[in-house]
Amino acid sequence: MFCYGGNILKVDLTTGEGVKKPLDEKIALRYLGGDGFGAYFMNKIVNPKVDVFSPDNALIIAPGLFVGSGVPTGGKTAFFSKSALNGGWNESVMGGQIGSALKQAGYDVLIIEGKSDKLSYLLIDDNNVLIKSAEHLRGNTTRETAEKIKKDEGDFVVASIGIAGENLVRFASIDCEERQAGRGGIGAVMGSKNLKAIAIRGSKDIKIAKPDKMYELIERYYETMINHPSFDDDGKYGTGEFLEWMNNERGTFPTRNWREGVFDGRKEIDPYYWAPRYAIKNKGCLQCTKPCGKAFVMKEFEGAIDGIEYETLFSLGSNCGIERVEYVAKANEICDLYGMDTISAGGVAGFVMDLYENGIVGKDDLGFEMRFGDGESLIEILRKIAYREGIGDILANGVRIASQKIGKGAEKYAVHVRGMEPPAYDVRGIKGMALAFMSSPRGACHLRSGAYALELTGKFWKYDGVDRFSSENKGKEISDMENFMAVYDALGVCKFSRGIFLLNFDEMLEASIGKKMGENELLIIGERICNLKHIFNIKAGWKKEDCKLPDKIHIPIPEGVSKGSYVSKEEEEKMLLDYFNARGWDKNGIPTRKKLEELGIKEFME
């Protein structure tokens, strides 16, 4: 098959065996790669009822179809497992080179099962698969781990966990060359398997169906991208370029654990301030032609990071009331080195600050004062969480479980949907995104639908005149956008390119795999993928009642251009039912037999 490695590799860490099987071409064409392969194989091989930290749970890695093809911004690889935050579906997508190395080794899917009897790392060198001791790497940071493995083994691509993954922090991440698979505790699953790292090297060519046509398309889209209106600002200021706009023009930048929608202390955390002062160069993901990453060198603190991304400027910045950018950068570095998702880490830290200011936890509980705006306490609480030290042992479980353990009314300060702390969009003033938080298969998420851009600007793709303050007609909008974005994650294309490509991939697909697929066919594949994720959740115990918004979303935004906006419980219920209807599910969110047959996935619900 063109543009595929052609095989599946299953590794059992308990027995030490690796089994190679050919990839079925029919499966490849029905699911494409990446997100599609994850949805298919998670349903095929993982028992949805198994405990997330059981050896019987699997960790699955699948590069997108376009990974290794040269398609501009087509370098994304997806990681899958059960969520450590809610026990249901989890996926996390990164732009590191691990997917390209996997394909060059001849594999489109890596399935890791079992548990090693000691801390180990998995070494894949084309057909050679070894499990080697990593005891000498215990306690090492993600960077130290990768550097030492490369020093010992040679030119391998390394994905690793830090101390947080080793300690099963439920929002631990996996790092690969300063790109992270962050959300849902995918790093904790890796740690539960006593797997410190995965090192891959491949020597095989990824064959393209029509190489001359592909070169022509790459050149065409490269020119389109560098001449796009967003190219200069994204390159200069990174993903946080629109931070001021989100505050001043939209009033939907969550602040101080979602008390407010405008951060009045945002001057330093705005990239227009810090990029000229701290960023020394741009950094891009694999196959990126419009790099939005920034190499940020700290001055007050020692160290450098790849960041600071928009979501992190919120989570470790405004959500904690932190005004000084160096504290945000240092907290970002701690999360990257210890291996923690910055969104959940900042969500937990802001939650604790809120509890402290409301008298629910005190200095005796924490060991120090922790008010909004205190950068030193932010850094200390992150360290405690990573090491599960003191109250950090409770907080390492995320805000949902932590609030239940703390009690004393802490639940009303815990901002999450199905256990996952939300990203940087105050959905009180973006009601379509409120629904997207509820409908996302992994919990509160902006990337499964990407509807924030549509909602905030009022138009995208086939939608126009969308009112972000209205709860009407959101079901079809969000289901359509989820299908759209599932295609991007199956192909491995960066979502920041969605305004350039839309779903016009027919020529790219013909050049890469030798088969054209138009928008309608791709959307059916996207819908199939979304339904399979939901089926996995249903089998894992999902119920409609789980899809509720946090209490703070029912309180009006107190200031800014979105002042007074909120999501009522009636709107919450109405939007969710509208979504179920748009999906072809019943009133309890269960896919109908007709829908399952239409998508050819009836077998997965039997």
VEXSESE-437939 format. One record per residue (C-alpha): x, y, z; residue in one letter. Coordinates in steps of 0.5 Angstrom, whole numbers, plus 2048, in hexadecimal, padded with zeros to 3 digits. Last residue first. Layout:
<nodes>
> xx  yy  zz  aa
> X  Y  Z  A
...
</nodes>
This chain:
<nodes>
> xx  yy  zz  aa
> 7D1  7F4  827  E
> 7D3  7FB  827  M
> 7DA  7FA  823  F
> 7D6  7F6  81E  E
> 7D2  7FB  81C  K
> 7D8  7FF  819  I
> 7D6  800  812  G
> 7D4  807  812  L
> 7CD  807  810  E
> 7CC  800  814  E
> 7CE  804  81A  L
> 7CA  80A  819  K
> 7C4  805  817  K
> 7C5  801  81E  R
> 7C5  808  822  T
> 7CB  80B  825  P
> 7C9  80B  82D  I
> 7C9  813  82F  G
> 7C3  812  834  N
> 7BF  815  82F  K
> 7C0  811  82A  D
> 7C6  812  825  W
> 7C6  814  81E  G
> 7CC  819  81F  R
> 7C8  81F  81E  A
> 7C3  81C  823  N
> 7C8  81B  828  F
> 7CB  822  827  Y
> 7C4  825  828  D
> 7C3  821  82E  L
> 7C9  824  831  L
> 7C8  82B  82F  M
> 7C1  82B  832  K
> 7C4  828  839  E
> 7C9  82D  839  E
> 7C4  833  837  E
> 7C0  831  83D  E
> 7C6  831  842  K
> 7C7  838  840  S
> 7CD  83A  83C  V
> 7D0  840  83E  Y
> 7D1  847  83B  S
> 7D0  84D  83F  G
> 7D6  851  83D  K
> 7D9  84E  836  S
> 7DC  855  835  V
> 7E0  855  83B  G
> 7DD  854  842  E
> 7DA  84F  847  P
> 7D9  849  843  I
> 7D2  846  845  P
> 7D2  840  84A  I
> 7D0  839  846  H
> 7D7  838  844  I
> 7D9  838  84B  K
> 7D5  832  84D  D
> 7D9  82D  848  P
> 7D6  82B  842  L
> 7D2  824  841  K
> 7D4  81F  83D  C
> 7D4  819  842  D
> 7CC  819  842  E
> 7CC  816  83B  K
> 7CF  810  83D  K
> 7D6  80D  83C  W
> 7D8  806  83F  G
> 7DE  804  83B  A
> 7D9  801  836  K
> 7D6  807  835  I
> 7DD  80B  834  N
> 7DF  806  82F  F
> 7D9  807  82B  I
> 7DA  80E  82B  H
> 7E1  80D  828  K
> 7DE  809  823  L
> 7D9  80E  821  N
> 7DF  814  820  C
> 7E3  80F  81C  I
> 7DD  80D  817  R
> 7DB  815  817  E
> 7E2  816  814  G
> 7E1  811  80F  I
> 7DB  813  80D  I
> 7DE  81A  80D  L
> 7E3  818  808  L
> 7DF  815  803  E
> 7DB  81B  803  N
> 7E1  820  802  E
> 7E4  81C  7FC  G
> 7E8  816  7FD  M
> 7ED  815  7F7  K
> 7F1  80E  7F7  K
> 7F9  80D  7F5  G
> 7FB  80D  7FC  I
> 7FF  813  7FD  S
> 7FE  817  7F6  A
> 7F7  815  7F6  E
> 7F6  817  7FD  L
> 7F9  81E  7FC  M
> 7F5  81F  7F6  E
> 7EE  81D  7FA  D
> 7F0  821  800  F
> 7EC  827  800  N
> 7E9  826  807  L
> 7EA  82E  809  L
> 7F1  82E  806  F
> 7F3  835  808  I
> 7EE  837  80E  G
> 7F0  830  811  R
> 7F7  831  811  S
> 7F8  833  818  F
> 7F4  82C  819  K
> 7FB  829  818  C
> 7FA  823  813  V
> 7FB  81C  815  G
> 7F6  819  810  L
> 7F2  815  816  A
> 7F3  81B  81A  D
> 7F0  820  814  Y
> 7EA  81B  813  V
> 7E8  81B  81A  A
> 7E8  823  81A  M
> 7E3  823  814  F
> 7DF  81E  818  N
> 7DF  822  81E  E
> 7DD  828  81A  M
> 7D7  825  818  D
> 7D5  822  81E  S
> 7D6  829  821  I
> 7D2  82D  81C  E
> 7CD  828  81C  K
> 7CB  828  823  G
> 7CC  830  824  K
> 7C6  832  821  N
> 7C4  837  826  E
> 7C8  838  82D  S
> 7C9  83F  82B  S
> 7CF  844  82D  F
> 7D4  841  828  R
> 7CF  843  822  D
> 7D1  840  81C  V
> 7D0  844  816  G
> 7D4  83F  811  D
> 7D5  838  811  Y
> 7D7  834  80B  K
> 7DF  834  80C  W
> 7DF  83A  812  F
> 7DB  840  814  K
> 7D9  843  81B  G
> 7E0  845  81D  T
> 7E0  843  824  L
> 7DB  83D  822  E
> 7DF  83A  81C  L
> 7E6  83B  81F  A
> 7E4  838  826  Y
> 7E1  832  822  A
> 7E7  82E  822  G
> 7E3  828  823  S
> 7E7  823  826  R
> 7EC  828  827  L
> 7E9  82D  82C  H
> 7E8  827  832  C
> 7E4  826  838  A
> 7E4  81F  839  G
> 7E7  819  835  R
> 7E1  818  830  P
> 7E0  81F  82F  S
> 7D8  820  82F  S
> 7D8  824  836  M
> 7DE  829  834  F
> 7DB  82A  82D  A
> 7D4  82C  830  L
> 7D8  831  834  A
> 7DB  833  82D  M
> 7D5  834  82A  G
> 7D3  839  830  K
> 7D9  83D  82F  I
> 7D8  843  834  G
> 7D7  83E  83A  R
> 7DC  83A  836  V
> 7E2  83D  839  D
> 7E7  83B  834  Y
> 7EE  839  837  A
> 7EE  831  838  P
> 7EA  82D  83D  P
> 7EC  829  842  E
> 7EA  821  841  M
> 7E6  81D  846  G
> 7DF  81D  842  R
> 7DF  824  841  V
> 7E4  828  845  H
> 7E4  82E  84A  V
> 7E4  82C  851  A
> 7E2  832  855  Y
> 7DB  82F  857  K
> 7DE  829  859  E
> 7E2  82C  85E  A
> 7DC  82C  863  G
> 7E0  82A  869  K
> 7E2  823  865  G
> 7EA  823  864  I
> 7E9  81C  861  K
> 7E3  81D  85D  Q
> 7E7  824  85A  S
> 7ED  820  859  A
> 7E9  81B  855  I
> 7E6  820  850  R
> 7EC  825  850  V
> 7F1  820  84E  G
> 7F4  81A  851  N
> 7FB  81D  853  A
> 7F7  822  857  L
> 7F7  81C  85D  I
> 7FE  81A  85D  D
> 800  822  85C  G
> 7FD  823  863  I
> 803  820  866  G
> 808  81E  860  E
> 805  81A  85A  R
> 80C  81C  857  Y
> 809  81F  851  A
> 804  822  855  I
> 809  825  85A  K
> 80D  828  854  R
> 807  82B  851  L
> 805  82E  858  I
> 80C  831  859  E
> 80C  835  852  I
> 805  838  853  L
> 807  83A  85A  S
> 80D  83E  858  E
> 808  841  852  G
> 803  844  857  D
> 7FE  847  853  G
> 7F8  844  856  F
> 7F9  842  85D  R
> 7FD  83C  860  M
> 800  83D  867  E
> 805  837  869  F
> 805  830  86C  G
> 7FF  82E  868  L
> 7FA  82B  86D  D
> 7FD  830  873  D
> 7FD  836  86E  K
> 7F5  835  86D  G
> 7F0  831  869  V
> 7E9  833  869  I
> 7EA  83A  86B  G
> 7E7  83D  864  N
> 7EE  840  862  E
> 7F1  83A  863  Y
> 7EC  836  85F  L
> 7ED  83B  859  D
> 7F4  83A  85A  M
> 7F3  832  85A  V
> 7EF  832  854  F
> 7F4  837  850  G
> 7F9  832  851  A
> 7F5  82C  84F  V
> 7F3  830  848  G
> 7FA  832  847  G
> 7FC  82A  848  A
> 7F6  828  843  S
> 7F8  82D  83E  I
> 800  82C  83F  T
> 7FF  825  83E  D
> 805  822  842  M
> 80B  81E  840  G
> 810  821  846  Y
> 814  824  841  L
> 80F  827  83D  D
> 80B  829  843  C
> 811  82C  846  I
> 812  830  840  E
> 80B  833  840  N
> 80C  835  847  A
> 812  839  845  K
> 80F  83C  83F  A
> 809  83E  843  V
> 80D  841  848  Y
> 811  844  843  E
> 80B  848  840  V
> 809  84B  847  R
> 802  84D  847  E
> 800  846  84A  I
> 7F8  846  84C  G
> 7F8  83E  84D  C
> 7F3  83E  847  N
> 7F6  844  844  S
> 7FD  841  843  G
> 7FF  839  844  L
> 7F8  837  841  S
> 7F7  83D  83C  F
> 7FE  83E  83A  L
> 7FF  837  839  T
> 7F9  836  835  E
> 7FC  83C  830  Y
> 803  838  830  E
> 809  83B  833  I
> 80D  837  830  G
> 813  833  82F  D
> 816  834  835  I
> 81D  837  838  A
> 820  837  83F  G
> 823  83B  844  E
> 81E  83F  848  F
> 81F  847  847  E
> 820  847  840  K
> 81C  841  83D  M
> 81D  83F  836  V
> 817  83E  832  F
> 818  83A  82B  A
> 811  83B  828  K
> 80D  836  825  G
> 808  839  81F  C
> 80C  836  819  P
> 808  837  812  K
> 80B  832  80E  T
> 80B  82C  813  C
> 80D  825  810  Q
> 80E  823  817  L
> 80D  829  81C  C
> 810  82F  81C  G
> 814  834  820  K
> 815  83B  81F  N
> 81B  83F  822  K
> 81E  843  828  I
> 818  844  82C  A
> 819  848  832  Y
> 818  850  831  R
> 815  850  82A  P
> 810  84A  82C  A
> 80E  84D  833  W
> 80A  853  832  Y
> 806  852  82B  Y
> 806  84B  82E  P
> 801  84D  834  D
> 803  84A  83A  I
> 807  851  83C  E
> 800  855  83B  K
> 7FB  850  83E  R
> 7FA  853  845  G
> 7F3  855  843  D
> 7F1  84E  841  F
> 7EA  84E  83E  V
> 7E5  848  83F  G
> 7E4  848  846  E
> 7E3  843  84C  R
> 7E6  83D  848  W
> 7EB  83B  84C  N
> 7EE  842  84D  R
> 7ED  844  845  T
> 7EA  841  83F  P
> 7EB  845  839  F
> 7E4  846  836  T
> 7E3  84D  836  G
> 7E3  84D  82E  R
> 7E6  854  82C  E
> 7EA  856  832  N
> 7EC  84F  835  N
> 7EC  84A  82F  M
> 7EF  84F  82A  W
> 7F5  850  82F  E
> 7F6  849  82F  L
> 7F6  848  827  F
> 7FD  847  826  E
> 7FE  842  82B  G
> 7FF  83D  826  T
> 806  840  824  G
> 808  847  824  Y
> 80C  848  81E  K
> 80A  842  81A  G
> 803  842  81C  D
> 803  84A  81A  D
> 807  849  813  D
> 803  843  811  F
> 7FC  845  813  S
> 7FA  849  80C  P
> 7FC  843  808  H
> 802  844  803  N
> 807  83F  807  I
> 801  83A  807  M
> 7FF  83A  7FF  T
> 806  83A  7FD  E
> 807  834  801  Y
> 801  831  7FF  Y
> 803  832  7F7  R
> 80A  82F  7F9  E
> 807  829  7FC  I
> 802  828  7F7  L
> 808  827  7F2  E
> 80C  823  7F6  Y
> 806  81E  7F7  M
> 804  81E  7EF  K
> 80B  81C  7EE  D
> 80B  817  7F3  P
> 805  813  7F1  K
> 803  80D  7F5  A
> 808  80F  7FB  I
> 80D  80A  7FE  K
> 80F  80B  805  I
> 816  809  805  D
> 819  804  80A  K
> 81E  806  80F  S
> 81B  806  816  G
> 81D  808  81D  R
> 818  808  823  I
> 819  809  82A  A
> 814  809  82F  I
> 815  80B  836  A
> 814  80A  83E  K
> 80F  804  83D  L
> 80D  801  844  N
> 806  7FF  841  K
> 803  804  846  S
> 808  809  843  G
> 805  809  83C  M
> 7FE  809  83F  V
> 800  80F  843  A
> 803  813  83D  G
> 7FD  812  839  I
> 7FA  816  83F  G
> 7F4  819  83C  G
> 7F7  81E  838  R
> 7FF  820  836  G
> 802  81C  830  A
> 807  821  830  Q
> 80C  824  82B  R
> 813  826  82E  E
> 817  821  82A  E
> 811  81B  82C  C
> 80E  81C  833  D
> 809  818  836  I
> 804  81B  83B  S
> 802  81A  842  A
> 7FA  81C  844  F
> 7F9  816  849  R
> 7FF  817  84C  V
> 802  810  84C  L
> 808  811  850  N
> 80C  80E  84A  E
> 808  813  845  G
> 80A  819  84A  A
> 811  817  84B  I
> 812  818  843  G
> 80F  814  83D  I
> 813  813  836  S
> 812  813  82F  A
> 819  812  82B  V
> 81B  812  824  V
> 821  80E  823  F
> 828  810  821  D
> 82C  80C  825  G
> 82B  807  82B  E
> 82F  80A  831  D
> 82F  811  830  K
> 828  811  82D  K
> 826  80E  833  I
> 829  813  837  K
> 827  819  834  E
> 81F  816  833  A
> 81F  815  83B  T
> 823  81B  83D  E
> 81D  81F  839  R
> 817  81B  83C  T
> 81A  81C  843  T
> 81E  817  846  N
> 81B  814  84D  G
> 81C  80D  84A  R
> 821  80D  844  L
> 826  808  847  H
> 820  803  848  E
> 81F  803  841  A
> 820  7FC  83F  S
> 81F  7FA  838  K
> 819  7F7  834  I
> 81B  7F6  82D  L
> 818  7F6  826  V
> 81C  7F5  820  N
> 818  7F5  819  N
> 81A  7FD  818  D
> 81E  7FF  81E  D
> 818  7FF  824  I
> 81B  800  82B  L
> 816  800  831  L
> 818  802  837  Y
> 818  7FF  83E  S
> 816  800  845  L
> 816  7F9  848  K
> 811  7F3  848  D
> 80E  7F6  841  S
> 807  7F7  840  K
> 802  7F4  83B  G
> 800  7F7  834  E
> 803  7FC  82F  I
> 800  7FD  829  I
> 804  800  823  L
> 800  802  81D  V
> 802  804  816  D
> 809  800  816  Y
> 80F  7FF  811  G
> 814  802  815  A
> 814  808  811  Q
> 80C  809  813  K
> 80F  809  81B  L
> 814  80E  819  A
> 80F  812  816  S
> 80A  811  81C  G
> 80F  813  821  I
> 811  819  81E  Q
> 80E  81E  823  G
> 807  822  821  G
> 803  81F  826  M
> 7FB  81C  827  V
> 7F8  81A  82D  S
> 7F3  815  82D  E
> 7EE  812  833  N
> 7E8  80E  834  W
> 7E5  80D  83A  G
> 7E8  80C  841  G
> 7E7  813  844  N
> 7EE  816  845  L
> 7F2  810  843  A
> 7EF  810  83C  S
> 7EF  809  839  K
> 7F4  809  834  S
> 7F6  80D  82D  F
> 7FC  811  82A  F
> 7FC  814  824  A
> 801  817  81F  T
> 801  81D  81B  K
> 806  81F  815  G
> 801  821  810  G
> 803  829  811  T
> 805  829  809  P
> 804  822  806  V
> 80B  81F  806  G
> 809  818  806  S
> 80C  816  80C  G
> 806  817  810  V
> 800  818  80B  F
> 7FC  812  80E  L
> 7FC  814  815  G
> 801  810  81A  P
> 7FE  80B  81E  A
> 800  80A  826  I
> 7FC  805  82A  I
> 7FD  804  832  L
> 7F9  7FE  834  A
> 7F5  7FC  83A  N
> 7F6  7F5  83C  D
> 7FC  7F7  841  P
> 7F7  7FB  845  S
> 7F8  802  846  F
> 7F2  804  843  V
> 7EE  7FF  846  D
> 7EA  7FB  841  V
> 7E3  7FC  83F  K
> 7E5  7FE  838  P
> 7E8  7F8  836  N
> 7ED  7FA  831  V
> 7EF  7F6  82B  I
> 7E9  7F8  826  K
> 7E6  7FE  828  N
> 7ED  801  82A  M
> 7EF  7FE  823  F
> 7EA  802  81F  Y
> 7EA  809  822  A
> 7F2  809  822  G
> 7F2  807  81B  F
> 7ED  80D  819  G
> 7F1  812  81E  D
> 7F7  810  81A  G
> 7F6  80D  814  G
> 7F1  80D  80E  L
> 7EB  809  811  Y
> 7E7  806  80C  R
> 7ED  806  807  L
> 7F2  803  80C  A
> 7ED  7FE  80F  I
> 7EC  7FB  807  K
> 7F4  7FB  806  E
> 7F5  7F6  80C  D
> 7FB  7F8  810  L
> 800  7F2  810  P
> 802  7EF  817  K
> 808  7F0  81B  K
> 808  7ED  822  V
> 80D  7EF  827  G
> 80E  7EB  82E  E
> 811  7ED  834  G
> 80C  7E9  838  T
> 809  7EE  83D  T
> 80B  7F4  838  L
> 807  7F1  832  D
> 808  7F5  82C  V
> 804  7F5  826  K
> 806  7F8  81F  L
> 802  7F9  81A  I
> 804  7F9  813  N
> 804  7FD  80C  G
> 808  803  80D  G
> 803  807  809  Y
> 804  80C  804  C
> 802  807  7FE  F
> 800  800  800  M
</nodes>
